[in-house]
Amino acid sequence: MDRAKEITKTSLVGIGANVGLTALKAVFGLIAGSMALVMDALNNLTDALSSVVTLIGVKLAKRKPNKKHPYGYGRIEYFSAMIVAAIVLAAGVTALVEAIQHIFSPSLPHYPVYTFAVIGISVVTKILLGLFFGKRGKLYNSDALVASGKDATFDAVISGSTLIGGIVAIVFKFSAEGIIGALISLFIMKAGVEMLLESVGHVIGNRVDSEISLDIKRTICGVEGVNGAYDLILHNYGPDNAIGSVHVEVSSDLTAAELHELTRKIQMAVYAEYKVFLTVGFYALNERYAEQNLKIRELATAHEGVLGTHGFFVDEAGRHCNLDVVIDFTVRDKAALAETLKKEIAEVMDGYEVSLNFDANYSD
């Protein structure tokens, strides 16, 4: 399935629906003299702009890799999601300003029956759009569509609040639009900030999702000859473009040719299932020191913040051993922990010099 094509179709549906709602609300809002309905129309126009931004973003992200950008342009989608989030945030701020003005200078709007029909149509349309965008956004891993879906859902709430304001105005002869608009705008601003931070997180670099990490490692360990998978790191160059690296534990008896074949099997298995290309490194497993390896792992993980060990290697000729220790980001005094672990490991590996390498907990 062409991901970009499906996102484009979804964006076009959003543009059409929002332009239609904008025209409908603007006309009847001006006739009724309703500030809330006119502002709601303006908000629908920004939603159409959000879909345009998503459309442009996915088109630019499809550009082929070149010498300047060898990993492609996939991350442009994250920037388009940031722009959509900024539009949502700006709409919230604008709505808040208008609401505050209306609180201090209230006017009682006139609500003909057809106005309520327009608002009802808007609520139903926005709920359906929110569900549509949200479902398609998750299906095609598009932050911009997910953000648009959340925005559409909030729009349904805004339109619903306009409906409530109209009922209050008719029944109690009191204009509650400003108060209701102010409360809703705060929720919109909060959602805008959250969406913006989520998109920024993708650009900065998020931790590998635990479920994906474990699934990839299980796939790797399912390849014959692999005894364990460690140090999985993924670099995201767009929603559907990732490369990374991993270390696997194998028998120390394997030849270079056998390691080469094993590398290809691992890469093909992971790419076929996850569309991720991995560079593969190796840890040699020496069965002669299996007992010491287990004892050292038990000693290390007894310390707070130590999650595990791997890559245990013994150089008998040089009387030297080393291993990787996986620690949590909560560990502050790494030097003190290293000294303690070296002393404990030296007791297990009597007469051997000990070297440690701390690995950050990049993935589970």
C-alpha positions as a Markdown table, in Angstrom:
| # | Residue | x | y | z |
|---|---|---|---|---|
| 1 | Met | 0.0 | 0.0 | 0.0 |
| 2 | Asp | 1.3 | 3.5 | -0.9 |
| 3 | Arg | 1.5 | 5.2 | 2.5 |
| 4 | Ala | 2.0 | 8.7 | 1.0 |
| 5 | Lys | -1.0 | 8.3 | -1.4 |
| 6 | Glu | -3.3 | 7.2 | 1.5 |
| 7 | Ile | -2.2 | 10.2 | 3.7 |
| 8 | Thr | -2.8 | 12.5 | 0.7 |
| 9 | Lys | -6.3 | 11.1 | 0.3 |
| 10 | Thr | -7.0 | 11.6 | 4.0 |
| 11 | Ser | -5.7 | 15.2 | 3.9 |
| 12 | Leu | -7.9 | 16.0 | 0.8 |
| 13 | Val | -11.0 | 14.8 | 2.7 |
| 14 | Gly | -10.0 | 17.1 | 5.6 |
| 15 | Ile | -9.5 | 20.1 | 3.3 |
| 16 | Gly | -12.9 | 19.6 | 1.6 |
| 17 | Ala | -14.8 | 19.0 | 4.9 |
| 18 | Asn | -13.2 | 22.0 | 6.7 |
| 19 | Val | -13.7 | 24.4 | 3.8 |
| 20 | Gly | -17.3 | 23.4 | 3.6 |
| 21 | Leu | -17.8 | 24.0 | 7.3 |
| 22 | Thr | -16.0 | 27.3 | 7.2 |
| 23 | Ala | -18.3 | 28.7 | 4.5 |
| 24 | Leu | -21.4 | 27.3 | 6.3 |
| 25 | Lys | -20.5 | 28.7 | 9.7 |
| 26 | Ala | -19.2 | 32.1 | 8.5 |
| 27 | Val | -22.5 | 32.8 | 6.6 |
| 28 | Phe | -24.9 | 31.8 | 9.3 |
| 29 | Gly | -22.6 | 33.2 | 12.1 |
| 30 | Leu | -22.7 | 36.7 | 10.5 |
| 31 | Ile | -26.5 | 36.4 | 10.0 |
| 32 | Ala | -27.0 | 35.4 | 13.6 |
| 33 | Gly | -24.4 | 37.9 | 14.9 |
| 34 | Ser | -22.7 | 35.1 | 16.8 |
| 35 | Met | -19.0 | 35.8 | 17.6 |
| 36 | Ala | -18.6 | 32.1 | 18.7 |
| 37 | Leu | -19.9 | 30.8 | 15.4 |
| 38 | Val | -17.7 | 33.1 | 13.3 |
| 39 | Met | -14.6 | 32.2 | 15.4 |
| 40 | Asp | -15.6 | 28.6 | 15.0 |
| 41 | Ala | -15.6 | 29.2 | 11.2 |
| 42 | Leu | -12.1 | 30.7 | 11.4 |
| 43 | Asn | -10.9 | 27.7 | 13.4 |
| 44 | Asn | -12.2 | 25.4 | 10.6 |
| 45 | Leu | -10.2 | 27.4 | 8.1 |
| 46 | Thr | -7.0 | 26.8 | 10.1 |
| 47 | Asp | -8.0 | 23.1 | 10.1 |
| 48 | Ala | -8.1 | 23.1 | 6.4 |
| 49 | Leu | -4.6 | 24.8 | 6.5 |
| 50 | Ser | -3.4 | 22.0 | 8.8 |
| 51 | Ser | -4.4 | 19.4 | 6.1 |
| 52 | Val | -2.6 | 21.4 | 3.5 |
| 53 | Val | 0.5 | 21.4 | 5.6 |
| 54 | Thr | 0.2 | 17.6 | 6.1 |
| 55 | Leu | -0.3 | 17.2 | 2.3 |
| 56 | Ile | 2.8 | 19.3 | 1.5 |
| 57 | Gly | 4.9 | 17.6 | 4.2 |
| 58 | Val | 4.2 | 14.0 | 2.9 |
| 59 | Lys | 5.0 | 15.1 | -0.6 |
| 60 | Leu | 8.3 | 16.6 | 0.4 |
| 61 | Ala | 9.1 | 13.6 | 2.6 |
| 62 | Lys | 8.8 | 11.3 | -0.5 |
| 63 | Arg | 11.8 | 13.0 | -2.2 |
| 64 | Lys | 14.5 | 10.5 | -3.1 |
| 65 | Pro | 17.8 | 10.4 | -1.1 |
| 66 | Asn | 20.6 | 12.3 | -2.6 |
| 67 | Lys | 24.3 | 13.1 | -1.9 |
| 68 | Lys | 23.4 | 15.9 | 0.5 |
| 69 | His | 20.7 | 13.9 | 2.3 |
| 70 | Pro | 21.6 | 10.2 | 1.9 |
| 71 | Tyr | 18.9 | 9.1 | 4.4 |
| 72 | Gly | 16.1 | 10.8 | 2.5 |
| 73 | Tyr | 13.6 | 13.5 | 3.6 |
| 74 | Gly | 11.3 | 11.5 | 5.9 |
| 75 | Arg | 11.8 | 13.7 | 8.9 |
| 76 | Ile | 10.0 | 16.5 | 7.1 |
| 77 | Glu | 6.8 | 14.8 | 8.2 |
| 78 | Tyr | 7.8 | 15.6 | 11.8 |
| 79 | Phe | 8.2 | 19.3 | 11.0 |
| 80 | Ser | 4.8 | 19.3 | 9.3 |
| 81 | Ala | 3.3 | 17.8 | 12.5 |
| 82 | Met | 5.1 | 20.6 | 14.5 |
| 83 | Ile | 3.5 | 23.2 | 12.2 |
| 84 | Val | 0.0 | 21.6 | 12.7 |
| 85 | Ala | 0.6 | 21.7 | 16.4 |
| 86 | Ala | 1.6 | 25.3 | 16.2 |
| 87 | Ile | -1.5 | 26.1 | 14.3 |
| 88 | Val | -3.6 | 24.4 | 17.0 |
| 89 | Leu | -1.8 | 26.4 | 19.7 |
| 90 | Ala | -2.2 | 29.7 | 17.8 |
| 91 | Ala | -5.9 | 28.9 | 17.3 |
| 92 | Gly | -6.2 | 28.4 | 21.0 |
| 93 | Val | -4.5 | 31.7 | 21.8 |
| 94 | Thr | -6.7 | 33.6 | 19.3 |
| 95 | Ala | -9.8 | 32.0 | 20.7 |
| 96 | Leu | -8.8 | 33.0 | 24.3 |
| 97 | Val | -8.2 | 36.6 | 23.3 |
| 98 | Glu | -11.5 | 36.8 | 21.6 |
| 99 | Ala | -13.2 | 35.1 | 24.5 |
| 100 | Ile | -11.7 | 37.5 | 27.1 |
| 101 | Gln | -12.9 | 40.5 | 25.0 |
| 102 | His | -16.3 | 39.0 | 24.8 |
| 103 | Ile | -16.4 | 38.5 | 28.6 |
| 104 | Phe | -15.7 | 42.2 | 29.2 |
| 105 | Ser | -17.9 | 43.4 | 26.3 |
| 106 | Pro | -20.7 | 40.9 | 26.1 |
| 107 | Ser | -23.5 | 41.0 | 23.6 |
| 108 | Leu | -26.5 | 38.8 | 23.4 |
| 109 | Pro | -26.5 | 37.0 | 20.0 |
| 110 | His | -29.6 | 36.1 | 18.0 |
| 111 | Tyr | -29.9 | 32.4 | 17.4 |
| 112 | Pro | -32.4 | 31.3 | 14.7 |
| 113 | Val | -33.4 | 27.7 | 14.6 |
| 114 | Tyr | -31.2 | 27.0 | 11.5 |
| 115 | Thr | -28.1 | 28.2 | 13.5 |
| 116 | Phe | -28.5 | 25.2 | 15.9 |
| 117 | Ala | -28.8 | 22.9 | 12.8 |
| 118 | Val | -25.5 | 24.3 | 11.5 |
| 119 | Ile | -23.8 | 23.7 | 14.8 |
| 120 | Gly | -25.2 | 20.2 | 15.1 |
| 121 | Ile | -23.9 | 19.4 | 11.6 |
| 122 | Ser | -20.5 | 20.8 | 12.6 |
| 123 | Val | -20.3 | 18.7 | 15.8 |
| 124 | Val | -21.2 | 15.4 | 14.0 |
| 125 | Thr | -18.8 | 16.2 | 11.1 |
| 126 | Lys | -15.9 | 17.0 | 13.4 |
| 127 | Ile | -16.4 | 13.9 | 15.5 |
| 128 | Leu | -16.3 | 11.8 | 12.4 |
| 129 | Leu | -13.3 | 13.7 | 11.1 |
| 130 | Gly | -11.5 | 13.2 | 14.4 |
| 131 | Leu | -12.1 | 9.5 | 14.4 |
| 132 | Phe | -11.1 | 9.3 | 10.7 |
| 133 | Phe | -7.9 | 11.2 | 11.0 |
| 134 | Gly | -6.9 | 9.4 | 14.3 |
| 135 | Lys | -7.5 | 6.0 | 12.8 |
| 136 | Arg | -5.7 | 6.7 | 9.6 |
| 137 | Gly | -2.9 | 8.5 | 11.4 |
| 138 | Lys | -2.1 | 5.5 | 13.5 |
| 139 | Leu | -2.5 | 3.1 | 10.6 |
| 140 | Tyr | 0.0 | 5.1 | 8.5 |
| 141 | Asn | 2.2 | 6.2 | 11.4 |
| 142 | Ser | 1.6 | 9.9 | 10.6 |
| 143 | Asp | 2.0 | 12.4 | 13.6 |
| 144 | Ala | 0.5 | 15.1 | 11.4 |
| 145 | Leu | -2.8 | 13.2 | 10.8 |
| 146 | Val | -3.0 | 12.2 | 14.5 |
| 147 | Ala | -2.6 | 15.8 | 15.5 |
| 148 | Ser | -5.3 | 16.8 | 13.0 |
| 149 | Gly | -7.5 | 14.2 | 14.5 |
| 150 | Lys | -7.1 | 15.6 | 18.0 |
| 151 | Asp | -7.7 | 19.0 | 16.7 |
| 152 | Ala | -11.0 | 17.9 | 15.0 |
| 153 | Thr | -12.1 | 16.3 | 18.2 |
| 154 | Phe | -11.5 | 19.6 | 20.1 |
| 155 | Asp | -13.4 | 21.4 | 17.4 |
| 156 | Ala | -16.4 | 19.2 | 18.1 |
| 157 | Val | -16.1 | 20.3 | 21.7 |
| 158 | Ile | -15.9 | 23.9 | 20.7 |
| 159 | Ser | -18.9 | 23.6 | 18.5 |
| 160 | Gly | -20.7 | 21.8 | 21.3 |
| 161 | Ser | -19.9 | 24.7 | 23.7 |
| 162 | Thr | -21.3 | 27.1 | 21.1 |
| 163 | Leu | -24.5 | 25.1 | 21.1 |
| 164 | Ile | -24.6 | 25.3 | 24.9 |
| 165 | Gly | -23.9 | 29.0 | 24.8 |
| 166 | Gly | -26.8 | 29.5 | 22.4 |
| 167 | Ile | -29.2 | 27.6 | 24.7 |
| 168 | Val | -28.1 | 29.7 | 27.7 |
| 169 | Ala | -28.6 | 32.9 | 25.8 |
| 170 | Ile | -32.2 | 31.9 | 24.8 |
| 171 | Val | -33.3 | 30.5 | 28.1 |
| 172 | Phe | -31.5 | 32.8 | 30.6 |
| 173 | Lys | -31.0 | 35.9 | 28.4 |
| 174 | Phe | -27.3 | 35.8 | 29.3 |
| 175 | Ser | -24.3 | 35.6 | 27.1 |
| 176 | Ala | -22.0 | 32.8 | 28.2 |
| 177 | Glu | -20.0 | 32.5 | 25.0 |
| 178 | Gly | -17.0 | 34.4 | 26.4 |
| 179 | Ile | -16.7 | 32.2 | 29.6 |
| 180 | Ile | -17.3 | 28.9 | 27.7 |
| 181 | Gly | -14.9 | 30.0 | 24.9 |
| 182 | Ala | -12.1 | 30.9 | 27.5 |
| 183 | Leu | -12.3 | 27.5 | 29.1 |
| 184 | Ile | -12.3 | 25.6 | 25.8 |
| 185 | Ser | -9.4 | 27.7 | 24.5 |
| 186 | Leu | -7.2 | 26.7 | 27.5 |
| 187 | Phe | -7.8 | 23.0 | 26.6 |
| 188 | Ile | -6.9 | 23.7 | 23.0 |
| 189 | Met | -3.7 | 25.4 | 24.0 |
| 190 | Lys | -2.8 | 22.5 | 26.3 |
| 191 | Ala | -3.4 | 20.0 | 23.5 |
| 192 | Gly | -1.3 | 22.2 | 21.1 |
| 193 | Val | 1.6 | 22.3 | 23.5 |
| 194 | Glu | 1.5 | 18.5 | 24.0 |
| 195 | Met | 1.4 | 17.8 | 20.2 |
| 196 | Leu | 4.3 | 20.2 | 19.7 |
| 197 | Leu | 6.4 | 18.5 | 22.3 |
| 198 | Glu | 5.7 | 15.1 | 20.9 |
| 199 | Ser | 6.8 | 16.2 | 17.4 |
| 200 | Val | 9.9 | 17.9 | 18.8 |
| 201 | Gly | 10.7 | 14.6 | 20.7 |
| 202 | His | 10.8 | 12.7 | 17.3 |
| 203 | Val | 13.3 | 15.3 | 15.9 |
| 204 | Ile | 15.5 | 15.2 | 19.0 |
| 205 | Gly | 15.4 | 11.4 | 19.1 |
| 206 | Asn | 13.1 | 9.3 | 21.3 |
| 207 | Arg | 13.9 | 6.1 | 23.1 |
| 208 | Val | 13.1 | 3.0 | 21.1 |
| 209 | Asp | 9.6 | 1.7 | 21.8 |
| 210 | Ser | 9.9 | -1.2 | 24.3 |
| 211 | Glu | 7.5 | -3.4 | 22.4 |
| 212 | Ile | 9.2 | -2.9 | 19.0 |
| 213 | Ser | 12.6 | -3.4 | 20.7 |
| 214 | Leu | 11.6 | -6.7 | 22.2 |
| 215 | Asp | 10.0 | -7.9 | 19.0 |
| 216 | Ile | 13.1 | -7.1 | 17.0 |
| 217 | Lys | 15.3 | -8.9 | 19.5 |
| 218 | Arg | 13.1 | -11.9 | 19.5 |
| 219 | Thr | 13.3 | -12.0 | 15.7 |
| 220 | Ile | 17.1 | -11.8 | 15.9 |
| 221 | Cys | 17.3 | -14.5 | 18.5 |
| 222 | Gly | 15.1 | -16.7 | 16.3 |
| 223 | Val | 18.0 | -16.9 | 13.8 |
| 224 | Glu | 19.9 | -20.1 | 14.2 |
| 225 | Gly | 23.3 | -19.5 | 15.7 |
| 226 | Val | 22.3 | -16.4 | 17.7 |
| 227 | Asn | 22.5 | -16.8 | 21.5 |
| 228 | Gly | 21.4 | -13.2 | 22.5 |
| 229 | Ala | 20.8 | -9.7 | 21.1 |
| 230 | Tyr | 22.0 | -6.6 | 22.8 |
| 231 | Asp | 22.8 | -2.9 | 22.3 |
| 232 | Leu | 19.9 | -2.3 | 19.9 |
| 233 | Ile | 20.0 | 1.3 | 18.6 |
| 234 | Leu | 17.5 | 2.6 | 16.0 |
| 235 | His | 17.9 | 6.0 | 14.2 |
| 236 | Asn | 14.6 | 7.3 | 12.8 |
| 237 | Tyr | 14.8 | 9.2 | 9.5 |
| 238 | Gly | 11.0 | 9.4 | 9.1 |
| 239 | Pro | 7.9 | 7.3 | 10.1 |
| 240 | Asp | 8.8 | 4.5 | 7.6 |
| 241 | Asn | 12.6 | 4.9 | 7.4 |
| 242 | Ala | 14.9 | 3.6 | 10.2 |
| 243 | Ile | 18.4 | 2.2 | 10.4 |
| 244 | Gly | 20.3 | 0.9 | 13.4 |
| 245 | Ser | 22.8 | -1.4 | 14.9 |
| 246 | Val | 22.8 | -4.4 | 17.2 |
| 247 | His | 25.3 | -6.8 | 18.8 |
| 248 | Val | 24.6 | -10.5 | 18.9 |
| 249 | Glu | 26.2 | -13.1 | 21.0 |
| 250 | Val | 27.5 | -16.1 | 19.0 |
| 251 | Ser | 29.9 | -19.0 | 19.6 |
| 252 | Ser | 33.6 | -18.1 | 19.5 |
| 253 | Asp | 34.1 | -21.1 | 17.2 |
| 254 | Leu | 32.4 | -19.5 | 14.1 |
| 255 | Thr | 34.6 | -18.6 | 11.1 |
| 256 | Ala | 34.5 | -15.2 | 9.3 |
| 257 | Ala | 32.5 | -16.8 | 6.5 |
| 258 | Glu | 30.0 | -18.2 | 8.9 |
| 259 | Leu | 29.7 | -14.8 | 10.6 |
| 260 | His | 29.2 | -13.1 | 7.3 |
| 261 | Glu | 26.3 | -15.5 | 6.4 |
| 262 | Leu | 24.8 | -15.0 | 9.9 |
| 263 | Thr | 24.9 | -11.2 | 9.4 |
| 264 | Arg | 22.9 | -11.5 | 6.2 |
| 265 | Lys | 20.3 | -13.8 | 7.7 |
| 266 | Ile | 19.8 | -11.4 | 10.6 |
| 267 | Gln | 19.5 | -8.3 | 8.4 |
| 268 | Met | 17.1 | -10.0 | 6.0 |
| 269 | Ala | 14.9 | -11.3 | 8.8 |
| 270 | Val | 14.6 | -7.9 | 10.5 |
| 271 | Tyr | 14.1 | -6.0 | 7.3 |
| 272 | Ala | 11.5 | -8.4 | 6.0 |
| 273 | Glu | 9.4 | -7.9 | 9.2 |
| 274 | Tyr | 10.1 | -4.3 | 10.4 |
| 275 | Lys | 11.6 | -2.6 | 7.3 |
| 276 | Val | 14.7 | -1.7 | 9.4 |
| 277 | Phe | 18.2 | -2.1 | 8.2 |
| 278 | Leu | 20.7 | -3.2 | 10.9 |
| 279 | Thr | 24.4 | -3.2 | 11.1 |
| 280 | Val | 25.4 | -6.3 | 13.1 |
| 281 | Gly | 28.3 | -6.6 | 15.5 |
| 282 | Phe | 29.3 | -9.7 | 17.5 |
| 283 | Tyr | 30.1 | -10.8 | 21.0 |
| 284 | Ala | 32.1 | -14.1 | 21.3 |
| 285 | Leu | 30.6 | -16.6 | 23.7 |
| 286 | Asn | 33.2 | -18.7 | 25.5 |
| 287 | Glu | 31.6 | -21.7 | 27.2 |
| 288 | Arg | 34.6 | -22.3 | 29.4 |
| 289 | Tyr | 33.7 | -19.2 | 31.4 |
| 290 | Ala | 29.9 | -19.6 | 31.5 |
| 291 | Glu | 29.9 | -20.1 | 35.3 |
| 292 | Gln | 32.0 | -17.0 | 35.9 |
| 293 | Asn | 29.8 | -15.0 | 33.5 |
| 294 | Leu | 26.7 | -16.0 | 35.4 |
| 295 | Lys | 28.2 | -15.1 | 38.7 |
| 296 | Ile | 29.4 | -11.7 | 37.5 |
| 297 | Arg | 25.9 | -11.0 | 36.1 |
| 298 | Glu | 24.3 | -11.8 | 39.5 |
| 299 | Leu | 26.8 | -9.5 | 41.3 |
| 300 | Ala | 26.3 | -6.6 | 38.9 |
| 301 | Thr | 22.5 | -6.7 | 38.8 |
| 302 | Ala | 22.4 | -6.7 | 42.6 |
| 303 | His | 23.4 | -3.0 | 42.4 |
| 304 | Glu | 20.7 | -0.4 | 42.1 |
| 305 | Gly | 20.5 | 0.9 | 38.6 |
| 306 | Val | 22.3 | -2.0 | 36.9 |
| 307 | Leu | 19.9 | -3.7 | 34.4 |
| 308 | Gly | 22.2 | -6.4 | 33.0 |
| 309 | Thr | 25.6 | -7.4 | 31.6 |
| 310 | His | 26.7 | -8.8 | 28.2 |
| 311 | Gly | 29.7 | -9.0 | 26.0 |
| 312 | Phe | 31.8 | -10.9 | 28.6 |
| 313 | Phe | 35.2 | -11.6 | 27.0 |
| 314 | Val | 38.3 | -13.2 | 28.5 |
| 315 | Asp | 41.8 | -12.7 | 27.1 |
| 316 | Glu | 43.7 | -15.6 | 28.7 |
| 317 | Ala | 47.0 | -14.6 | 27.2 |
| 318 | Gly | 46.8 | -11.0 | 28.4 |
| 319 | Arg | 45.2 | -12.0 | 31.7 |
| 320 | His | 42.4 | -9.5 | 30.9 |
| 321 | Cys | 38.6 | -9.6 | 30.9 |
| 322 | Asn | 36.0 | -7.0 | 29.9 |
| 323 | Leu | 32.2 | -6.8 | 29.7 |
| 324 | Asp | 29.4 | -4.3 | 29.0 |
| 325 | Val | 27.2 | -3.2 | 31.9 |
| 326 | Val | 23.7 | -1.8 | 31.1 |
| 327 | Ile | 22.7 | 0.9 | 33.5 |
| 328 | Asp | 19.6 | 3.0 | 33.9 |
| 329 | Phe | 19.7 | 6.8 | 33.3 |
| 330 | Thr | 19.1 | 7.2 | 37.1 |
| 331 | Val | 22.7 | 6.2 | 37.9 |
| 332 | Arg | 24.7 | 9.4 | 38.7 |
| 333 | Asp | 28.0 | 8.3 | 40.1 |
| 334 | Lys | 29.3 | 6.0 | 37.4 |
| 335 | Ala | 32.9 | 6.2 | 38.6 |
| 336 | Ala | 32.0 | 4.9 | 42.1 |
| 337 | Leu | 29.9 | 2.1 | 40.6 |
| 338 | Ala | 32.7 | 1.1 | 38.2 |
| 339 | Glu | 35.2 | 0.8 | 41.0 |
| 340 | Thr | 32.9 | -1.3 | 43.1 |
| 341 | Leu | 32.1 | -3.6 | 40.2 |
| 342 | Lys | 35.7 | -4.0 | 39.2 |
| 343 | Lys | 36.7 | -5.1 | 42.7 |
| 344 | Glu | 33.8 | -7.7 | 42.9 |
| 345 | Ile | 34.6 | -9.0 | 39.4 |
| 346 | Ala | 38.3 | -9.3 | 40.2 |
| 347 | Glu | 37.4 | -11.6 | 43.1 |
| 348 | Val | 35.6 | -13.9 | 40.6 |
| 349 | Met | 38.3 | -13.6 | 38.0 |
| 350 | Asp | 41.3 | -14.0 | 40.2 |
| 351 | Gly | 44.5 | -12.6 | 38.7 |
| 352 | Tyr | 42.7 | -10.9 | 35.7 |
| 353 | Glu | 42.6 | -7.2 | 35.0 |
| 354 | Val | 39.0 | -6.0 | 34.6 |
| 355 | Ser | 37.6 | -3.4 | 32.1 |
| 356 | Leu | 34.0 | -2.2 | 32.1 |
| 357 | Asn | 32.0 | -0.4 | 29.5 |
| 358 | Phe | 28.7 | 1.3 | 30.6 |
| 359 | Asp | 25.9 | 1.0 | 28.1 |
| 360 | Ala | 22.9 | 3.4 | 28.4 |
| 361 | Asn | 19.5 | 1.8 | 28.5 |
| 362 | Tyr | 18.6 | 2.7 | 24.9 |
| 363 | Ser | 16.0 | 0.0 | 24.6 |
| 364 | Asp | 14.6 | -2.9 | 26.6 |
